[in-house]
Amino acid sequence: MFDRGMYAGPVGWFGGEESEFAVGIRSALVGKGRGALIYAGTGIVKGSNSSSEWDELELKTSQFTKLMKPEAPVLAISGDNRKMDRGDW
């Protein structure tokens, strides 16, 4: 099974007589005094152009980076970040 971490998880609330949920296709895990991990994705299918997909990803994450004042260089993190998703971050 593929662990998506925070990406594409349900986001919402339960109320007394109603609830509302959405799929979190753009989200951020913020650690107080530690920075943030920004989650977004694209759909790679037959015929996809990798440069176009990367541009789409940059556009999606730019909404978060515009709101944050970087105190250190913004870096792309790849690999296994599940430990951070478990709250150890």
Order of alpha helices (4+ residues) and beta strands (2+ residues): beta-beta-beta-beta-alpha
